Protein backbone atom coordinates (compact mmCIF):
# COMPACT_ATOMS: atom_id res chain seq x y z
CA UNK A 1 0.00 0.00 0.00
CA UNK A 2 1.40 3.41 -0.89
CA UNK A 3 2.35 5.62 2.07
CA UNK A 4 0.52 8.92 2.52
CA UNK A 5 2.34 11.81 4.19
CA UNK A 6 0.32 14.48 5.95
CA UNK A 7 1.28 17.76 7.61
CA UNK A 8 1.19 16.06 11.00
CA UNK A 9 3.93 13.69 9.90
CA UNK A 10 6.47 16.49 9.33
CA UNK A 11 8.95 17.25 12.08
CA UNK A 12 9.52 20.81 13.32
CA UNK A 13 12.66 21.33 11.23
CA UNK A 14 10.93 20.24 8.02
CA UNK A 15 7.93 22.43 8.79
CA UNK A 16 10.14 25.48 9.27
CA UNK A 17 11.92 24.89 5.95
CA UNK A 18 8.54 24.63 4.19
CA UNK A 19 7.24 27.84 5.79
CA UNK A 20 10.46 29.71 4.93
CA UNK A 21 10.14 28.54 1.31
CA UNK A 22 6.52 29.65 1.00
CA UNK A 23 7.27 32.99 2.62
CA UNK A 24 10.29 33.71 0.42
CA UNK A 25 8.67 32.52 -2.82
CA UNK A 26 5.73 34.88 -2.48
CA UNK A 27 8.06 37.88 -2.60
CA UNK A 28 10.91 36.48 -4.65
CA UNK A 29 12.97 38.48 -7.12
CA UNK A 30 11.36 36.50 -9.98
CA UNK A 31 7.87 37.59 -8.94
CA UNK A 32 8.98 41.21 -8.62
CA UNK A 33 10.47 41.01 -12.11
CA UNK A 34 7.32 39.55 -13.63
CA UNK A 35 5.00 41.97 -11.82
CA UNK A 36 6.95 45.21 -11.93
CA UNK A 37 9.58 44.96 -14.69
CA UNK A 38 8.74 45.50 -18.37
CA UNK A 39 9.65 42.38 -20.30
CA UNK A 40 11.47 42.94 -23.60
CA UNK A 41 10.83 40.25 -26.21
CA UNK A 42 14.10 39.23 -27.95
CA UNK A 43 14.20 40.06 -31.65
CA UNK A 44 16.62 39.71 -34.53
CA UNK A 45 18.68 42.87 -34.70
CA UNK A 46 19.20 44.74 -37.98
CA UNK A 47 17.67 42.11 -40.24
CA UNK A 48 17.21 44.79 -42.91
CA UNK A 49 20.99 45.11 -43.02
CA UNK A 50 21.17 41.39 -43.79
CA UNK A 51 18.54 41.81 -46.53
CA UNK A 52 20.51 44.67 -48.10
CA UNK A 53 23.50 42.33 -48.36
CA UNK A 54 21.51 39.57 -50.09
CA UNK A 55 22.56 38.76 -53.61
CA UNK A 56 19.85 39.09 -56.28
CA UNK A 57 19.28 35.33 -56.25
CA UNK A 58 19.15 35.18 -52.42
CA UNK A 59 16.65 38.06 -52.34
CA UNK A 60 14.37 36.36 -54.85
CA UNK A 61 14.61 32.96 -53.13
CA UNK A 62 13.53 34.50 -49.83
CA UNK A 63 10.99 37.11 -50.92
CA UNK A 64 9.77 35.27 -54.07
CA UNK A 65 10.09 38.47 -56.12
CA UNK A 66 13.17 40.21 -57.43
CA UNK A 67 14.63 43.24 -55.65
CA UNK A 68 13.63 45.60 -58.47
CA UNK A 69 9.96 44.61 -58.21
CA UNK A 70 9.92 44.81 -54.41
CA UNK A 71 11.33 48.33 -54.30
CA UNK A 72 8.97 49.57 -57.01
CA UNK A 73 6.09 48.38 -54.84
CA UNK A 74 7.69 50.07 -51.84
CA UNK A 75 7.84 53.38 -53.75
CA UNK A 76 4.16 53.14 -54.72
CA UNK A 77 3.13 52.27 -51.16
CA UNK A 78 5.25 55.07 -49.66
CA UNK A 79 3.41 57.64 -51.78
CA UNK A 80 -0.04 56.26 -50.96
CA UNK A 81 -2.48 57.25 -48.25
CA UNK A 82 -2.02 53.83 -46.62
CA UNK A 83 1.59 54.46 -45.59
CA UNK A 84 1.61 55.86 -42.01
CA UNK A 85 3.52 59.02 -41.09
CA UNK A 86 4.23 60.79 -37.81
CA UNK A 87 1.10 62.96 -38.12
CA UNK A 88 -1.17 59.94 -38.61
CA UNK A 89 0.75 57.92 -36.04
CA UNK A 90 0.29 60.17 -33.02
CA UNK A 91 3.63 61.93 -33.42
CA UNK A 92 5.54 58.66 -33.10
CA UNK A 93 7.82 57.62 -35.94
CA UNK A 94 6.15 54.61 -37.62
CA UNK A 95 7.89 51.68 -39.24
CA UNK A 96 9.08 52.43 -42.75
CA UNK A 97 7.38 51.56 -46.04
CA UNK A 98 10.29 49.21 -46.70
CA UNK A 99 9.52 47.17 -43.56
CA UNK A 100 5.79 47.14 -44.40
CA UNK A 101 6.27 45.68 -47.88
CA UNK A 102 9.21 43.37 -47.20
CA UNK A 103 7.56 41.85 -44.13
CA UNK A 104 4.36 41.26 -46.12
CA UNK A 105 6.29 39.67 -49.00
CA UNK A 106 8.14 37.44 -46.54
CA UNK A 107 4.83 36.38 -44.97
CA UNK A 108 3.08 35.79 -48.32
CA UNK A 109 5.99 33.97 -49.94
CA UNK A 110 6.84 31.58 -47.11
CA UNK A 111 4.90 29.26 -44.82
CA UNK A 112 5.55 31.25 -41.64
CA UNK A 113 3.44 32.73 -38.86
CA UNK A 114 3.20 36.40 -37.92
CA UNK A 115 5.31 35.86 -34.80
CA UNK A 116 8.22 34.65 -36.92
CA UNK A 117 7.92 37.67 -39.26
CA UNK A 118 7.68 40.05 -36.30
CA UNK A 119 10.87 38.77 -34.65
CA UNK A 120 12.72 38.78 -37.93
CA UNK A 121 11.88 42.42 -38.70
CA UNK A 122 12.32 43.65 -35.13
CA UNK A 123 8.71 44.56 -34.29
CA UNK A 124 6.02 43.05 -32.08
CA UNK A 125 3.40 40.65 -33.52
CA UNK A 126 0.64 43.23 -33.10
CA UNK A 127 2.61 45.70 -35.23
CA UNK A 128 3.15 43.08 -37.94
CA UNK A 129 -0.58 42.31 -37.90
CA UNK A 130 -1.40 46.00 -38.46
CA UNK A 131 1.28 46.35 -41.13
CA UNK A 132 -0.12 43.41 -43.08
CA UNK A 133 -3.61 44.91 -42.89
CA UNK A 134 -2.33 48.23 -44.27
CA UNK A 135 -0.51 46.51 -47.15
CA UNK A 136 -3.53 44.35 -48.00
CA UNK A 137 -5.81 47.40 -47.99
CA UNK A 138 -3.31 49.20 -50.23
CA UNK A 139 -3.05 46.31 -52.72
CA UNK A 140 -6.82 45.85 -52.84
CA UNK A 141 -7.22 49.59 -53.42
CA UNK A 142 -4.98 49.53 -56.52
CA UNK A 143 -6.39 46.18 -57.73
CA UNK A 144 -8.80 47.91 -60.13
CA UNK A 145 -5.85 49.47 -61.99
CA UNK A 146 -3.77 46.27 -62.02
CA UNK A 147 -6.32 43.50 -62.61
CA UNK A 148 -8.24 44.57 -65.70
CA UNK A 149 -8.85 43.72 -69.34
CA UNK A 150 -6.39 45.30 -71.75
CA UNK A 151 -6.76 46.19 -75.44
CA UNK A 152 -9.02 43.52 -76.93
CA UNK A 153 -7.46 43.17 -80.36
CA UNK A 154 -3.96 42.97 -78.91
CA UNK A 155 -5.10 40.36 -76.37
CA UNK A 156 -6.74 38.29 -79.11
CA UNK A 157 -3.58 38.43 -81.25
CA UNK A 158 -1.43 37.23 -78.34
CA UNK A 159 -3.73 34.25 -77.77
CA UNK A 160 -3.81 33.49 -81.51
CA UNK A 161 -0.02 33.15 -81.56
CA UNK A 162 -0.16 30.35 -78.97
CA UNK A 163 -2.22 27.74 -80.84
CA UNK A 164 -4.09 29.60 -83.58
CA UNK A 165 -7.37 29.93 -81.66
CA UNK A 166 -9.05 33.19 -82.79
CA UNK A 167 -10.72 36.07 -80.93
CA UNK A 168 -9.91 34.95 -77.38
CA UNK A 169 -9.92 37.59 -74.62
CA UNK A 170 -9.13 35.31 -71.71
CA UNK A 171 -9.28 31.89 -70.10
CA UNK A 172 -11.46 31.25 -67.05
CA UNK A 173 -11.31 28.65 -64.30
CA UNK A 174 -11.62 28.24 -60.54
CA UNK A 175 -9.11 26.92 -58.02
CA UNK A 176 -9.38 25.86 -54.39
CA UNK A 177 -7.56 27.89 -51.73
CA UNK A 178 -7.33 25.66 -48.67
CA UNK A 179 -8.29 27.48 -45.44
CA UNK A 180 -9.08 26.75 -41.83
CA UNK A 181 -12.80 26.69 -41.15
CA UNK A 182 -13.65 30.40 -40.70
CA UNK A 183 -14.66 31.58 -37.24
CA UNK A 184 -18.34 31.06 -36.35
CA UNK A 185 -18.90 29.09 -39.59
CA UNK A 186 -19.95 25.49 -40.15
CA UNK A 187 -17.21 23.36 -41.71
CA UNK A 188 -19.58 21.53 -44.09
CA UNK A 189 -20.45 24.88 -45.72
CA UNK A 190 -16.87 25.35 -46.91
CA UNK A 191 -15.69 21.84 -47.80
CA UNK A 192 -14.90 21.05 -51.44
CA UNK A 193 -15.36 17.72 -53.21
CA UNK A 194 -12.26 16.43 -51.39
CA UNK A 195 -13.89 17.25 -48.01
CA UNK A 196 -11.31 20.00 -47.36
CA UNK A 197 -12.39 23.46 -46.14
CA UNK A 198 -11.50 25.90 -48.91
CA UNK A 199 -12.51 29.05 -50.74
CA UNK A 200 -12.75 29.33 -54.52
CA UNK A 201 -10.65 31.80 -56.47
CA UNK A 202 -12.17 32.38 -59.91
CA UNK A 203 -9.65 33.86 -62.30
CA UNK A 204 -9.57 35.02 -65.91
CA UNK A 205 -6.10 35.38 -67.37
CA UNK A 206 -4.63 36.77 -70.57
CA UNK A 207 -1.97 35.23 -72.79
CA UNK A 208 0.80 36.47 -70.46
CA UNK A 209 -0.82 34.65 -67.49
CA UNK A 210 -1.84 37.97 -65.95
CA UNK A 211 -5.17 38.02 -64.16
CA UNK A 212 -7.62 40.31 -65.95
CA UNK A 213 -10.32 39.43 -63.43
CA UNK A 214 -10.25 37.79 -59.99
CA UNK A 215 -13.19 36.92 -57.76
CA UNK A 216 -13.03 35.09 -54.42
CA UNK A 217 -14.70 34.62 -51.06
CA UNK A 218 -17.20 31.95 -52.17
CA UNK A 219 -17.08 28.54 -50.40
CA UNK A 220 -15.66 25.78 -52.59
CA UNK A 221 -18.77 23.69 -52.01
CA UNK A 222 -20.38 25.81 -54.76
CA UNK A 223 -19.96 24.70 -58.38
CA UNK A 224 -17.76 26.75 -60.72
CA UNK A 225 -20.71 27.63 -62.95
CA UNK A 226 -22.59 29.03 -59.97
CA UNK A 227 -19.51 31.00 -58.84
CA UNK A 228 -19.40 32.62 -62.29
CA UNK A 229 -23.05 33.67 -61.97
CA UNK A 230 -22.36 35.18 -58.54
CA UNK A 231 -19.33 37.15 -59.76
CA UNK A 232 -19.47 40.76 -60.96
CA UNK A 233 -17.85 39.88 -64.28
CA UNK A 234 -20.77 37.64 -65.31
CA UNK A 235 -22.99 40.57 -66.27
CA UNK A 236 -20.10 42.44 -67.88
CA UNK A 237 -18.73 39.67 -70.11
CA UNK A 238 -21.35 39.85 -72.91
CA UNK A 239 -20.58 43.56 -73.34
CA UNK A 240 -16.82 43.04 -73.06
CA UNK A 241 -16.99 40.36 -75.74
CA UNK A 242 -19.15 42.61 -77.93
CA UNK A 243 -21.81 39.98 -78.43
CA UNK A 244 -20.22 37.15 -80.37
CA UNK A 245 -17.19 38.98 -81.72
CA UNK A 246 -14.87 37.86 -78.93
CA UNK A 247 -15.06 35.12 -76.31
CA UNK A 248 -13.34 33.60 -73.29
CA UNK A 249 -12.46 29.91 -72.91
CA UNK A 250 -13.62 27.69 -70.07
CA UNK A 251 -13.61 23.98 -69.28
CA UNK A 252 -16.59 21.62 -69.35
CA UNK A 253 -17.82 22.83 -65.94
CA UNK A 254 -19.14 26.02 -67.53
CA UNK A 255 -22.26 26.43 -69.70
CA UNK A 256 -21.54 27.28 -73.31
CA UNK A 257 -22.43 30.78 -74.47
CA UNK A 258 -21.62 33.00 -77.44
CA UNK A 259 -19.08 34.73 -75.21
CA UNK A 260 -17.96 31.59 -73.32
CA UNK A 261 -16.68 28.67 -75.41
CA UNK A 262 -16.16 25.20 -73.91
CA UNK A 263 -14.71 22.07 -75.57
CA UNK A 264 -16.74 19.37 -77.28
CA UNK A 265 -17.66 16.64 -74.81
CA UNK A 266 -15.99 13.40 -75.81
CA UNK A 267 -18.39 10.47 -75.61
CA UNK A 268 -16.31 8.47 -78.06
CA UNK A 269 -17.98 9.79 -81.19
CA UNK A 270 -16.06 12.99 -81.93
CA UNK A 271 -14.99 13.67 -85.51
CA UNK A 272 -11.34 14.28 -86.33
CA UNK A 273 -12.06 18.00 -86.78
CA UNK A 274 -13.69 18.16 -83.35
CA UNK A 275 -10.71 16.40 -81.80
CA UNK A 276 -8.33 18.87 -83.44
CA UNK A 277 -10.56 21.72 -82.23
CA UNK A 278 -10.34 20.43 -78.65
CA UNK A 279 -6.58 20.10 -78.96
CA UNK A 280 -6.15 23.74 -80.00
CA UNK A 281 -8.68 24.73 -77.36
CA UNK A 282 -6.85 22.95 -74.53
CA UNK A 283 -3.44 24.26 -75.65
CA UNK A 284 -4.85 27.78 -75.20
CA UNK A 285 -7.01 27.31 -72.10
CA UNK A 286 -4.19 25.65 -70.12
CA UNK A 287 -2.78 29.15 -69.49
CA UNK A 288 -5.23 29.73 -66.62
CA UNK A 289 -4.02 26.54 -64.95
CA UNK A 290 -0.44 27.76 -65.44
CA UNK A 291 -1.40 31.12 -63.89
CA UNK A 292 -2.86 29.45 -60.79
CA UNK A 293 0.20 27.22 -60.45
CA UNK A 294 2.48 30.24 -60.77
CA UNK A 295 0.45 32.19 -58.19
CA UNK A 296 0.55 29.41 -55.58
CA UNK A 297 4.17 28.56 -56.34
CA UNK A 298 5.30 32.13 -55.78
CA UNK A 299 3.11 32.93 -52.76
CA UNK A 300 3.23 29.75 -50.74
CA UNK A 301 1.00 31.10 -47.97
CA UNK A 302 -1.82 30.30 -50.44
CA UNK A 303 -1.14 26.58 -50.00
CA UNK A 304 -3.21 26.94 -46.82
CA UNK A 305 -4.32 30.35 -45.56
CA UNK A 306 -4.25 30.33 -41.77
CA UNK A 307 -6.76 33.12 -41.14
CA UNK A 308 -10.17 32.99 -39.52
CA UNK A 309 -12.10 35.81 -41.20
CA UNK A 310 -13.50 35.27 -44.70
CA UNK A 311 -13.19 38.95 -45.59
CA UNK A 312 -9.53 38.99 -44.58
CA UNK A 313 -8.83 35.74 -46.44
CA UNK A 314 -10.38 37.27 -49.57
CA UNK A 315 -8.28 40.42 -49.21
CA UNK A 316 -5.12 38.35 -48.88
CA UNK A 317 -5.92 36.28 -51.98
CA UNK A 318 -6.66 39.37 -54.08
CA UNK A 319 -3.47 41.02 -52.74
CA UNK A 320 -1.44 38.05 -53.99
CA UNK A 321 -3.15 38.31 -57.41
CA UNK A 322 -2.17 42.00 -57.58
CA UNK A 323 1.44 41.15 -56.69
CA UNK A 324 1.38 38.37 -59.32
CA UNK A 325 0.39 40.90 -62.01
CA UNK A 326 2.95 43.46 -60.83
CA UNK A 327 5.67 40.83 -61.13
CA UNK A 328 4.66 40.01 -64.72
CA UNK A 329 4.43 43.72 -65.59
CA UNK A 330 8.01 44.13 -64.34
CA UNK A 331 9.25 41.07 -66.27
CA UNK A 332 9.92 39.34 -62.96
CA UNK A 333 10.07 35.73 -64.15
CA UNK A 334 9.55 32.91 -61.70
CA UNK A 335 11.79 29.93 -62.37
CA UNK A 336 11.11 27.89 -59.26
CA UNK A 337 9.21 24.58 -59.55
CA UNK A 338 5.46 25.10 -59.83
CA UNK A 339 2.56 22.69 -59.71
CA UNK A 340 -0.08 22.72 -62.41
CA UNK A 341 -3.67 22.97 -61.40
CA UNK A 342 -5.67 19.89 -62.33
CA UNK A 343 -9.39 20.32 -61.93
CA UNK A 344 -11.82 17.49 -62.52
CA UNK A 345 -14.90 18.55 -64.41
CA UNK A 346 -18.15 18.05 -62.54
CA UNK A 347 -21.56 17.63 -64.15
CA UNK A 348 -23.57 20.78 -64.51
CA UNK A 349 -26.79 19.82 -62.74
CA UNK A 350 -28.79 23.07 -62.54
CA UNK A 351 -32.27 23.09 -64.06
CA UNK A 352 -32.42 24.04 -67.71
CA UNK A 353 -34.95 26.62 -68.66
CA UNK A 354 -35.90 27.75 -72.13
CA UNK A 355 -33.60 30.76 -71.93
CA UNK A 356 -30.73 28.52 -70.84
CA UNK A 357 -31.36 26.19 -73.79
CA UNK A 358 -31.41 29.11 -76.23
CA UNK A 359 -28.19 30.59 -74.89
CA UNK A 360 -26.52 27.19 -75.04
CA UNK A 361 -27.67 26.68 -78.62
CA UNK A 362 -26.25 30.07 -79.64
CA UNK A 363 -22.95 29.10 -78.05
CA UNK A 364 -22.92 25.81 -79.92
CA UNK A 365 -23.59 27.59 -83.20
CA UNK A 366 -20.64 29.87 -82.61
CA UNK A 367 -18.40 26.95 -81.64
CA UNK A 368 -19.32 25.21 -84.91
CA UNK A 369 -18.52 28.43 -86.79
CA UNK A 370 -15.10 28.47 -85.13
CA UNK A 371 -14.64 24.82 -86.11
CA UNK A 372 -15.39 25.64 -89.75
CA UNK A 373 -13.01 28.61 -89.59
CA UNK A 374 -10.15 26.60 -88.09
CA UNK A 375 -10.65 23.47 -90.19
CA UNK A 376 -12.50 24.36 -93.43
Order of alpha helices (4+ residues) and beta strands (2+ residues): alpha-alpha-alpha-alpha-alpha-alpha-alpha-alpha-alpha-beta-alpha-beta-beta-alpha-alpha-beta-beta-alpha-alpha-alpha
